[in-house]
């Protein structure tokens, strides 16, 4: 009886093509199709698997019908093999290729839109692939890679050869067909352990052996029926145990082989993801998600089974994902307690200019100033701060908005009105405020930015900063300025220079994450964004390229934050300020 063993090699995916496959004891299919059709292809493969389980094809014509009816409309390249009663039915479409190694010779059996069938020989080695394989390896090197009875070992040798060049777009299912050894009809646990026969063979073995044993024991029956019956029962129990154990062991070993093959595919995805990160971040992240999904499938498939490698590959995927995305968990340290300013004091926002910070406490109708280096504090309170919504710094002076009266500047510890609120002002609807070069910028709920030009005796009437309406700032949250204006909204981060959208894009490693907080200024070199839900700080350069990320539980409590080049990330949680080191010297082990 012939049995199959198999493994798969997956090269790097190309930008437009996605590779999929099916591998079973009697059916093998490698397929490459457009990524835009990936969902449809995966669904079709599921349908093919269901057909194989319920009504598997028995002839070449039925095989062709199964493949063409399911895949013809999807514009795919495929190579398929059906092993039925000692015959291999072969089919290729597109640039599909099927190779056969028999003895020390390897030949292409069919390619493109072709089909064939033939008797399988003991030791045959099939490769279901596409034209990219033969284009990237010569026959001598391919033969050397296949000079191994184990497809898995051959995949490893093939990988070593193909990765010398560009293996993009290569998919190859390697299948060996070998004769199983006959089993002597001896009732022993050792014999059944090494049998490896199918259930139907074992069933016949059980029947024949039982009959043989009964005949041998007939003389004993006449002399001592009790002894004979006891021996017979013991032998039958041993026989049944051996048969059942043999079936279970074969099932377990086959599952382990499938898992080992999947692990190789997952490792290939991780390797490709690592190579693409930074060059094609979207593709890299997609591969990481596919690797995670494959691990979850393995966990479900092997639940309750004693299968090796699953826990290890799950840990490797998580570890590699963190390494690729440059994730680091860091420890937060308390930087300042607002209790030192006033018992029970809290703040709702924080603003920084160089070494100075101001914090607005709407609850206490106060503005607290704090030196980052010396931690020296000062407090400004008064009736005009009662309705304050935002407070900022400019050249050491504190400015704030009173939603009823207008713009104030603190002079001699008191608020001095610098612009009286008029009908064209939007102080009540401003959700954030920033200053640059003595000018005030207010971000409105609808995404408008109003600019107030500063003068010695006050501020001008508001003017629209934005000169174009091509940016979607709906759900606007915060703004920061370093000369250009960065706006965080529900649709992401936009950047404006001289009022014009300059086409800034954020290459986030997780595009689905919606950030809550944004910070940058002229004193720091990066752009910082916080995802409060996951407790992570994402760091980008000012061209939007991803650099790294830090995680800490304290980030889940963020009320507002700033970044100091000397002290790191300073997170306001309400009654306290915590710091996160940007140098990583407080990394959690």
C-alpha positions as CSV (number, residue, x, y, z in Angstrom):
1,X,0.0,0.0,0.0
2,X,1.3,3.5,-0.9
3,X,1.2,6.4,1.5
4,X,2.0,10.1,1.0
5,X,4.1,12.5,3.0
6,X,4.2,16.2,2.2
7,X,5.4,19.7,3.0
8,X,5.2,23.2,1.5
9,X,7.6,25.9,0.5
10,X,6.3,29.5,0.4
11,X,8.5,32.3,-0.9
12,X,7.9,36.0,-0.3
13,X,4.6,37.2,-1.6
14,X,4.7,39.7,-4.4
15,X,2.9,43.0,-4.2
16,X,-0.1,41.9,-6.3
17,X,-0.2,38.1,-5.9
18,X,-1.3,35.9,-2.9
19,X,-0.5,32.2,-2.5
20,X,-2.8,29.6,-1.0
21,X,-2.8,25.8,-0.8
22,X,-4.6,22.6,0.2
23,X,-2.7,19.6,1.4
24,X,-4.4,16.3,2.3
25,X,-3.4,12.6,2.1
26,X,-4.9,12.2,-1.4
27,X,-5.3,15.8,-2.7
28,X,-2.8,18.6,-3.3
29,X,-3.4,22.1,-4.7
30,X,-1.1,25.1,-4.9
31,X,-2.7,28.3,-6.1
32,X,-1.7,31.8,-6.9
33,X,-4.1,34.6,-7.5
34,X,-4.6,38.4,-7.4
35,X,-4.7,39.8,-3.8
36,X,-7.9,41.6,-4.7
37,X,-9.5,38.2,-5.1
38,X,-8.0,36.6,-2.0
39,X,-11.2,36.5,0.0
40,X,-13.0,34.8,-2.9
41,X,-10.1,32.3,-3.3
42,X,-10.1,31.4,0.3
43,X,-13.8,30.8,0.3
44,X,-13.5,28.7,-2.9
45,X,-10.8,26.5,-1.3
46,X,-13.1,25.9,1.7
47,X,-15.8,24.8,-0.8
48,X,-13.4,22.5,-2.5
49,X,-12.4,20.9,0.9
50,X,-16.1,20.3,1.6
51,X,-16.6,18.6,-1.7
52,X,-13.5,16.4,-1.1
53,X,-14.9,15.3,2.2
54,X,-18.4,14.5,0.9
55,X,-17.9,13.3,-2.7
56,X,-14.2,13.1,-3.7
57,X,-13.5,12.8,-7.5
58,X,-12.6,9.3,-8.8
59,X,-11.6,10.1,-12.4
60,X,-9.5,12.6,-14.2
61,X,-12.6,14.2,-15.7
62,X,-14.2,14.6,-12.3
63,X,-10.9,16.2,-11.0
64,X,-10.9,18.7,-13.9
65,X,-14.5,19.5,-13.3
66,X,-13.9,20.2,-9.6
67,X,-11.0,22.6,-10.2
68,X,-12.4,24.4,-13.3
69,X,-15.9,24.9,-11.9
70,X,-14.5,26.5,-8.7
71,X,-11.5,28.4,-9.9
72,X,-12.1,29.3,-13.6
73,X,-13.6,32.8,-12.9
74,X,-10.9,33.8,-10.4
75,X,-8.0,34.1,-12.9
76,X,-5.6,31.9,-10.9
77,X,-2.5,29.8,-11.5
78,X,-2.7,26.4,-10.0
79,X,-1.2,22.9,-9.9
80,X,-3.2,20.0,-8.5
81,X,-2.8,16.3,-7.9
82,X,-5.4,13.6,-6.9
83,X,-4.1,10.3,-5.7
84,X,-6.7,7.6,-6.4
85,X,-6.2,3.8,-6.2
86,X,-2.5,4.0,-7.2
87,X,-3.0,6.5,-9.9
88,X,-2.1,10.2,-9.7
89,X,-4.4,12.6,-11.7
90,X,-2.6,15.8,-12.5
91,X,-3.9,19.2,-13.6
92,X,-2.3,22.7,-14.2
93,X,-3.8,26.0,-15.1
94,X,-2.1,29.4,-15.9
95,X,1.6,29.1,-15.2
96,X,1.2,26.1,-13.0
97,X,3.9,23.4,-13.2
98,X,4.1,19.8,-12.0
99,X,7.5,18.1,-11.7
100,X,8.2,14.4,-11.0
101,X,11.5,13.0,-9.6
102,X,11.7,9.3,-10.2
103,X,15.0,7.7,-9.3
104,X,17.8,10.2,-10.1
105,X,15.9,11.9,-12.8
106,X,13.5,14.9,-12.5
107,X,11.2,16.0,-15.3
108,X,8.4,18.4,-15.9
109,X,5.2,16.4,-16.4
110,X,2.7,19.1,-17.4
111,X,2.5,22.9,-17.3
112,X,0.1,25.7,-18.2
113,X,-3.4,24.5,-19.1
114,X,-2.8,20.7,-19.2
115,X,-3.9,17.5,-17.5
116,X,-2.5,14.0,-17.3
117,X,-2.6,10.8,-15.3
118,X,-0.3,7.9,-14.5
119,X,0.5,5.0,-12.3
120,X,2.4,6.0,-9.1
121,X,5.7,4.2,-8.3
122,X,7.2,3.6,-4.9
123,X,9.6,6.5,-4.1
124,X,8.0,9.0,-6.5
125,X,8.6,12.7,-5.6
126,X,6.1,15.2,-7.0
127,X,6.3,19.0,-6.9
128,X,3.2,21.1,-7.4
129,X,4.4,24.6,-8.2
130,X,4.5,27.4,-10.7
131,X,7.0,28.6,-13.3
132,X,8.8,30.8,-10.8
133,X,10.5,27.8,-9.3
134,X,12.3,26.6,-12.4
135,X,13.2,30.2,-13.2
136,X,15.1,30.5,-9.9
137,X,16.9,27.2,-9.5
138,X,18.8,24.9,-11.9
139,X,18.0,21.2,-12.2
140,X,21.1,20.1,-10.4
141,X,20.5,22.2,-7.4
142,X,16.8,21.1,-7.4
143,X,17.8,17.4,-7.5
144,X,20.2,17.9,-4.7
145,X,17.5,19.6,-2.6
146,X,15.1,16.6,-3.2
147,X,17.8,14.0,-2.3
148,X,16.0,13.3,0.9
149,X,13.1,10.9,1.7
150,X,11.5,13.6,3.9
151,X,9.6,16.4,2.2
152,X,10.1,18.7,5.2
153,X,13.9,18.2,5.1
154,X,13.7,18.8,1.4
155,X,11.9,22.1,2.0
156,X,14.6,23.3,4.3
157,X,17.3,22.4,1.7
158,X,15.2,24.1,-1.0
159,X,14.8,27.2,1.1
160,X,18.6,27.5,1.6
161,X,19.1,27.4,-2.2
162,X,16.2,29.7,-3.2
163,X,16.8,32.4,-0.7
164,X,20.2,33.0,-2.2
165,X,18.2,34.9,-4.8
166,X,14.7,36.4,-4.8
167,X,12.1,33.7,-4.0
168,X,9.2,36.1,-4.4
169,X,6.1,34.4,-5.9
170,X,7.3,30.8,-5.4
171,X,5.0,28.2,-4.0
172,X,5.8,24.5,-4.1
173,X,4.1,21.5,-2.5
174,X,6.5,18.6,-2.1
175,X,4.9,15.1,-2.0
176,X,6.6,11.7,-1.7
177,X,4.8,8.4,-2.3
178,X,6.2,5.4,-0.5
179,X,5.1,1.8,0.0
180,X,4.2,0.9,3.6
181,X,5.8,-2.2,5.1
182,X,3.8,-5.4,5.5
183,X,3.0,-6.4,9.1
184,X,3.6,-9.9,10.4
185,X,0.5,-11.3,12.0
186,X,2.1,-11.5,15.4
187,X,0.1,-10.2,18.4
188,X,2.6,-7.8,20.0
189,X,2.4,-4.2,21.0
190,X,5.8,-3.5,19.4
191,X,4.6,-4.9,16.0
192,X,1.4,-2.8,16.1
193,X,3.4,0.4,17.0
194,X,5.5,0.1,13.9
195,X,2.8,-1.0,11.6
196,X,1.5,2.3,10.1
197,X,-1.2,0.5,8.2
198,X,-4.7,1.9,7.5
199,X,-7.7,1.0,9.6
200,X,-9.1,-1.4,7.0
201,X,-5.9,-3.4,6.9
202,X,-5.8,-3.5,10.7
203,X,-9.4,-4.7,10.7
204,X,-8.5,-7.6,8.4
205,X,-5.4,-8.3,10.6
206,X,-7.6,-8.5,13.7
207,X,-10.0,-11.0,12.0
208,X,-7.2,-13.2,10.7
209,X,-5.2,-13.2,13.8
210,X,-8.2,-13.9,16.0
211,X,-9.0,-17.0,13.8
212,X,-5.5,-18.2,13.9
213,X,-5.3,-17.9,17.7
214,X,-8.6,-19.7,18.1
215,X,-7.3,-22.7,16.0
216,X,-4.0,-22.9,18.0
217,X,-5.9,-22.9,21.3
218,X,-8.3,-25.7,20.4
219,X,-6.2,-28.5,22.0
220,X,-6.0,-26.5,25.2
221,X,-9.8,-26.1,25.3
222,X,-10.2,-29.8,25.7
223,X,-7.8,-30.0,28.6
224,X,-8.5,-26.9,30.5
225,X,-11.4,-24.6,29.3
226,X,-10.9,-22.0,32.0
227,X,-7.2,-21.5,31.3
228,X,-7.9,-21.5,27.6
229,X,-10.6,-18.9,27.9
230,X,-8.5,-16.7,30.1
231,X,-5.5,-16.8,27.7
232,X,-7.9,-16.1,24.8
233,X,-9.4,-13.1,26.5
234,X,-6.0,-11.7,27.4
235,X,-4.7,-12.1,23.8
236,X,-7.8,-10.5,22.3
237,X,-7.5,-7.5,24.7
238,X,-3.9,-7.1,23.8
239,X,-4.7,-7.4,20.1
240,X,-7.5,-4.9,20.3
241,X,-5.3,-2.5,22.3
242,X,-2.5,-2.9,19.7
243,X,-4.9,-2.2,16.8
244,X,-6.5,0.9,18.4
245,X,-3.1,2.2,19.6
246,X,-1.7,1.8,16.1
247,X,-4.6,3.8,14.5
248,X,-4.3,6.5,17.1
249,X,-0.6,6.8,16.7
250,X,-0.9,7.1,12.9
251,X,-3.5,9.8,13.3
252,X,-1.3,11.7,15.8
253,X,1.7,11.4,13.6
254,X,-0.2,12.7,10.6
255,X,-1.5,15.7,12.7
256,X,2.1,16.4,13.8
257,X,3.3,16.4,10.2
258,X,0.5,18.9,9.2
259,X,1.4,21.1,12.1
260,X,5.1,21.0,11.3
261,X,4.2,22.0,7.7
262,X,2.1,24.9,8.9
263,X,4.9,26.0,11.3
264,X,7.3,26.2,8.3
265,X,4.8,28.4,6.5
266,X,4.3,30.7,9.5
267,X,8.1,31.1,9.9
268,X,8.4,32.0,6.2
269,X,5.7,34.7,6.7
270,X,7.6,36.1,9.8
271,X,10.8,36.2,7.8
272,X,9.2,38.0,4.9
273,X,7.4,40.4,7.3
274,X,10.7,41.4,8.9
275,X,12.3,42.0,5.6
276,X,9.4,44.2,4.3
277,X,8.9,46.3,7.4
278,X,9.8,49.9,6.6
279,X,9.9,49.1,2.9
280,X,6.3,48.0,2.6
281,X,4.9,48.3,6.1
282,X,1.3,47.5,5.1
283,X,2.4,44.2,3.5
284,X,4.6,43.4,6.5
285,X,1.8,44.0,8.9
286,X,-0.6,41.9,6.8
287,X,1.9,39.0,6.9
288,X,2.1,39.4,10.7
289,X,-1.7,39.2,11.0
290,X,-1.8,36.2,8.7
291,X,0.9,34.5,10.9
292,X,-1.2,35.2,14.1
293,X,-4.3,33.9,12.4
294,X,-2.5,30.7,11.4
295,X,-1.3,30.2,15.0
296,X,-4.9,30.5,16.2
297,X,-6.0,27.9,13.7
298,X,-3.2,25.6,14.9
299,X,-4.4,26.0,18.5
300,X,-7.9,25.1,17.6
301,X,-6.8,22.1,15.5
302,X,-4.5,20.7,18.2
303,X,-6.7,21.5,21.3
304,X,-6.4,18.6,23.7
305,X,-3.7,16.9,21.6
306,X,-0.1,16.3,22.6
307,X,1.4,18.1,19.6
308,X,4.8,19.6,19.6
309,X,5.7,23.1,18.4
310,X,2.4,25.0,18.7
311,X,3.3,26.8,21.9
312,X,6.7,27.6,20.6
313,X,5.5,29.1,17.3
314,X,2.8,31.1,19.2
315,X,5.5,32.6,21.4
316,X,7.8,33.2,18.4
317,X,5.0,35.0,16.5
318,X,4.3,37.3,19.5
319,X,8.0,37.9,20.1
320,X,8.8,38.5,16.5
321,X,5.8,40.9,16.0
322,X,7.1,43.0,18.9
323,X,10.6,42.9,17.5
324,X,9.5,43.9,14.0
325,X,7.2,46.7,15.2
326,X,9.9,47.7,17.7
327,X,7.5,47.5,20.7
328,X,9.0,48.0,24.2
329,X,7.3,47.9,27.6
330,X,8.6,50.6,29.9
331,X,8.1,51.5,33.6
332,X,6.5,54.8,34.5
333,X,7.9,56.9,37.3
334,X,6.1,59.6,39.3
335,X,7.4,63.0,38.2
336,X,5.2,65.4,40.1
337,X,2.2,65.3,42.5
338,X,-0.2,68.2,42.3
339,X,-0.9,67.8,46.0
340,X,2.4,69.7,46.4
341,X,0.7,72.7,44.9
342,X,-2.6,72.4,46.6
343,X,-4.3,69.6,48.5
344,X,-6.6,67.6,46.1
345,X,-5.5,69.7,43.1
346,X,-6.1,68.3,39.6
347,X,-5.6,69.5,36.1
348,X,-7.4,68.8,32.9
349,X,-4.8,69.8,30.3
350,X,-1.1,70.5,30.1
351,X,1.0,72.8,27.7
352,X,4.7,73.1,27.4
353,X,7.2,75.6,26.1
354,X,10.9,74.7,26.4
355,X,11.5,74.1,30.2
356,X,8.1,75.5,31.4
357,X,4.7,73.9,31.6
358,X,1.3,75.2,32.5
359,X,-1.7,73.1,33.7
360,X,-5.3,74.3,33.7
361,X,-7.5,73.2,36.6
362,X,-11.1,73.9,35.7
363,X,-12.2,72.4,39.0
364,X,-10.1,74.8,41.0
365,X,-10.4,77.8,38.6
366,X,-6.6,77.9,38.6
367,X,-3.6,77.7,36.4
368,X,-0.5,76.0,37.8
369,X,2.9,76.6,36.2
370,X,5.8,74.2,36.7
371,X,9.5,74.2,35.8
372,X,10.4,70.9,34.3
373,X,14.0,71.0,35.4
374,X,13.6,72.5,38.9
375,X,10.0,71.5,39.6
376,X,9.4,75.0,41.0
377,X,5.7,75.9,40.9
378,X,3.4,78.9,40.9
379,X,-0.4,79.3,41.0
380,X,-2.6,81.8,39.4
381,X,-6.3,82.0,40.4
382,X,-9.1,84.4,39.9
383,X,-12.6,84.9,38.7
384,X,-11.6,85.2,35.1
385,X,-10.1,81.7,35.2
386,X,-13.4,80.3,36.3
387,X,-14.6,80.0,32.7
388,X,-11.2,79.2,31.2
389,X,-11.1,76.4,28.6
390,X,-7.5,76.4,27.5
391,X,-4.1,77.8,28.7
392,X,-0.9,78.1,26.8
393,X,2.6,79.6,27.0
394,X,4.4,82.0,24.7
395,X,7.9,83.4,25.4
396,X,7.3,82.8,29.1
397,X,3.9,84.5,29.2
398,X,0.7,82.6,30.1
399,X,-2.4,83.1,27.9
400,X,-5.8,81.6,28.4
401,X,-9.3,81.7,26.9
402,X,-12.3,82.7,28.9
403,X,-15.3,81.3,27.0
404,X,-17.4,84.3,28.0
405,X,-15.0,87.3,27.9
406,X,-12.2,86.4,25.4
407,X,-8.4,86.1,25.4
408,X,-6.5,86.9,28.6
409,X,-2.8,87.3,29.4
410,X,-1.5,86.9,33.0
411,X,0.3,90.0,34.1
412,X,1.4,90.6,37.7
413,X,-0.5,87.5,38.8
414,X,-3.8,88.6,37.4
415,X,-5.6,88.2,34.1
416,X,-5.5,91.1,31.6
417,X,-8.0,91.0,28.8
418,X,-6.2,91.0,25.4
419,X,-9.1,90.5,23.1
420,X,-12.8,90.9,24.0
421,X,-15.1,88.2,22.7
422,X,-17.0,89.3,19.6
423,X,-19.7,87.8,17.4
424,X,-17.0,86.4,15.0
425,X,-15.1,84.6,17.8
426,X,-15.4,80.8,18.5
427,X,-14.2,80.6,22.0
428,X,-17.1,78.4,23.2
429,X,-16.6,75.8,20.5
430,X,-12.7,75.7,20.6
431,X,-11.5,72.2,21.6
432,X,-7.8,72.9,21.6
433,X,-5.4,75.9,21.6
434,X,-1.8,76.4,20.6
435,X,0.6,79.4,20.2
436,X,3.4,79.9,17.7
437,X,5.4,83.1,17.1
438,X,3.0,85.0,19.3
439,X,-0.1,84.0,17.4
440,X,-2.9,82.0,18.8
441,X,-4.5,79.0,16.9
442,X,-7.8,77.6,17.9
443,X,-9.1,74.3,16.7
444,X,-12.9,74.2,16.4
445,X,-15.2,71.2,16.9
446,X,-15.9,71.1,13.2
447,X,-12.2,71.0,12.2
448,X,-11.8,74.7,11.4
449,X,-8.6,76.5,12.6
450,X,-8.9,80.1,13.6
451,X,-5.8,82.2,13.8
452,X,-5.4,85.3,16.0
453,X,-2.4,87.4,15.1
454,X,-0.7,88.8,18.2
455,X,0.3,92.4,18.7
456,X,1.7,94.4,21.6
457,X,-1.7,95.6,22.7
458,X,-3.8,92.5,22.0
459,X,-4.9,90.1,19.2
460,X,-6.5,90.6,15.8
461,X,-9.9,89.4,14.8
462,X,-9.9,85.7,13.8
463,X,-9.0,84.6,10.3
464,X,-9.3,81.2,8.8
465,X,-5.9,79.5,8.8
466,X,-6.8,76.7,6.4
467,X,-6.7,77.8,2.7
468,X,-8.1,74.5,1.3
469,X,-10.9,72.2,2.3
470,X,-9.4,68.9,0.9
471,X,-8.6,67.5,4.4
472,X,-11.1,65.6,6.4
473,X,-10.9,67.1,10.0
474,X,-14.2,65.7,11.2
475,X,-13.9,64.5,14.7
476,X,-11.0,66.9,15.4
477,X,-9.3,66.3,18.7
478,X,-6.0,68.2,19.1
479,X,-3.4,70.3,17.3
480,X,0.3,70.8,17.7
481,X,2.6,73.2,16.0
482,X,6.3,73.1,15.2
483,X,6.1,75.6,12.3
484,X,3.6,73.4,10.5
485,X,0.3,72.7,12.1
486,X,-0.6,69.0,12.9
487,X,-4.2,68.1,13.5
488,X,-5.4,64.9,15.1
489,X,-8.9,63.8,14.0
490,X,-10.9,60.6,13.8
491,X,-9.5,60.1,10.3
492,X,-5.9,60.3,11.4
493,X,-3.2,63.1,11.4
494,X,-3.1,65.9,8.8
495,X,-0.4,68.5,8.4
496,X,-0.7,72.0,7.1
497,X,2.0,74.4,6.1
498,X,1.1,78.0,5.5
499,X,-2.5,76.9,5.7
500,X,-2.2,74.3,2.9
501,X,-2.5,70.6,3.3
502,X,0.9,69.3,2.3
503,X,-0.1,65.7,1.7
504,X,1.3,64.3,5.0
505,X,0.6,60.6,5.6
506,X,1.2,58.6,8.8
507,X,2.7,55.2,8.1
508,X,1.1,53.6,11.2
509,X,2.0,49.9,11.9
510,X,-1.6,49.5,12.9
511,X,-3.8,51.6,10.6
512,X,-7.0,50.6,12.5
513,X,-5.8,52.2,15.8
514,X,-7.6,55.5,16.5
515,X,-5.3,57.8,18.5
516,X,-6.6,60.1,21.3
517,X,-3.6,62.3,21.9
518,X,-1.0,64.1,19.8
519,X,2.1,66.0,20.6
520,X,5.0,67.7,18.8
521,X,6.7,71.1,18.9
522,X,9.9,72.8,17.7
523,X,12.0,71.4,20.6
524,X,11.5,67.7,19.8
525,X,12.4,65.7,16.7
526,X,9.4,63.3,16.6
527,X,5.7,63.1,16.4
528,X,4.0,61.3,19.4
529,X,0.6,59.7,19.5
530,X,-1.1,57.9,22.3
531,X,-3.6,55.0,21.9
532,X,-5.2,55.2,25.4
533,X,-7.2,52.0,25.0
534,X,-4.1,49.8,24.6
535,X,-1.8,51.9,26.7
536,X,0.7,52.5,23.9
537,X,2.7,55.5,22.7
538,X,3.5,55.5,19.0
539,X,6.5,57.5,17.8
540,X,7.0,58.7,14.2
541,X,9.4,61.1,12.6
542,X,8.0,64.3,11.3
543,X,7.6,62.9,7.8
544,X,5.2,60.3,9.2
545,X,7.5,57.3,9.1
546,X,7.1,54.9,11.9
547,X,10.0,54.6,14.4
548,X,8.9,52.6,17.5
549,X,6.4,52.3,20.3
550,X,6.3,52.2,24.1
551,X,3.7,50.5,26.2
552,X,2.9,51.3,29.8
553,X,-0.2,50.9,32.0
554,X,-0.1,54.5,33.0
555,X,-0.9,55.6,29.4
556,X,-4.4,54.2,29.9
557,X,-4.9,56.9,32.4
558,X,-3.8,59.8,30.2
559,X,-5.6,63.1,30.5
560,X,-3.1,65.0,28.4
561,X,0.7,64.8,27.8
562,X,3.8,66.6,26.5
563,X,7.3,65.5,25.6
564,X,10.5,66.9,26.9
565,X,13.8,66.2,25.2
566,X,15.5,66.0,28.7
567,X,12.8,64.3,30.8
568,X,11.0,62.2,28.3
569,X,7.2,61.7,28.0
570,X,5.3,63.6,30.8
571,X,1.8,62.1,31.2
572,X,-0.9,64.1,33.1
573,X,-3.3,61.7,34.8
574,X,-5.3,64.4,36.7
575,X,-3.7,64.7,40.1
576,X,-0.2,63.5,39.1
577,X,2.4,63.7,36.3
578,X,4.3,60.5,35.4
579,X,7.4,60.2,33.2
580,X,8.3,57.6,30.6
581,X,12.0,57.4,29.5
582,X,12.5,57.7,25.8
583,X,16.0,56.2,26.1
584,X,14.5,52.9,27.3
585,X,16.7,52.8,30.5
586,X,13.6,52.0,32.5
587,X,12.6,49.1,30.3
588,X,10.6,46.3,32.1
589,X,12.5,43.0,32.1
